[in-house]
Amino acid sequence: MRWRKRIGEAGCEWLLAHSIEAARRAGVIKRSSLQTVVLDTTVQPKAIAHSTNSRLLNRAREQLVVGPAKRLQPA
């Protein structure tokens, strides 16, 4: 999204036009295929937690220190 904002609407149009023309010249698509264009602009947020150094360090600490300590405690 940031990249699209940086190039603007005119840049997006230019990129789309040149991509379609390059595909047509390469024989990947036919001109008749361009009569109907279907676009899916759906954006769905993902619940992805990206690893950070502090999170990785904490997970390693839990596995090395906390995990063995839990196993030693009587039930």
C-alpha atoms as one frame of an Amber mdcrd trajectory, in Angstrom:
protein
   0.000   0.000   0.000   2.819   2.422   0.807   4.467   1.638  -2.509   1.219
   2.240  -4.376   0.835   5.598  -2.633   4.386   6.544  -3.573   3.935   5.882
  -7.296   0.439   7.373  -7.318  -2.525   6.619  -9.553  -0.670   7.577 -12.732
   2.208   5.252 -11.839  -0.193   2.355 -11.203  -1.894   2.940 -14.555   1.477
   3.108 -16.333   2.670  -0.108 -14.678  -0.559  -1.949 -15.492  -0.523  -0.814
 -19.131   3.109  -1.820 -19.641   2.592  -5.184 -17.883  -0.373  -6.009 -20.128
   1.505  -4.917 -23.251   4.572  -6.983 -22.322   2.378 -10.053 -21.726   0.626
  -9.520 -25.069   3.937  -9.180 -26.948   5.280 -12.315 -25.253   2.194 -14.235
 -26.356   1.112 -15.023 -22.820  -2.311 -13.417 -23.272  -4.485 -12.688 -26.274
  -6.152  -9.380 -27.016  -9.543 -11.135 -26.744  -8.690 -12.053 -23.139  -8.760
  -8.366 -22.255 -12.434  -7.874 -23.113 -13.383  -8.677 -19.524 -11.023  -7.933
 -16.665 -11.777  -9.217 -13.186  -9.948  -7.650 -10.261 -10.001  -8.756  -6.672
  -8.959  -5.952  -4.376  -9.983  -7.677  -1.160  -7.560  -7.135   1.661  -7.931
  -9.253   4.759  -5.897  -8.626   7.879  -3.903 -11.628   9.025  -3.268 -12.550
  12.622   0.425 -13.100  12.047   2.896 -12.373  14.796   6.235 -11.561  13.254
   9.204 -12.699  15.255  11.250 -10.048  16.952  14.595 -10.495  18.641  13.078
 -10.002  22.095  10.324 -12.564  21.437  12.827 -15.126  20.140  15.075 -14.521
  23.148  12.153 -14.948  25.546  11.047 -18.212  23.882  14.589 -19.576  24.123
  14.757 -18.527  27.793  11.438 -20.232  28.514  12.581 -23.461  26.880  15.980
 -23.488  28.570  15.153 -22.177  32.035  11.437 -22.266  32.778  10.688 -25.569
  31.008  13.177 -27.712  32.973  12.190 -25.976  36.219   8.527 -26.909  35.690
   9.455 -30.559  35.175  11.383 -30.655  38.460   8.468 -29.391  40.565   6.352
 -32.110  42.227   2.802 -32.403  40.931
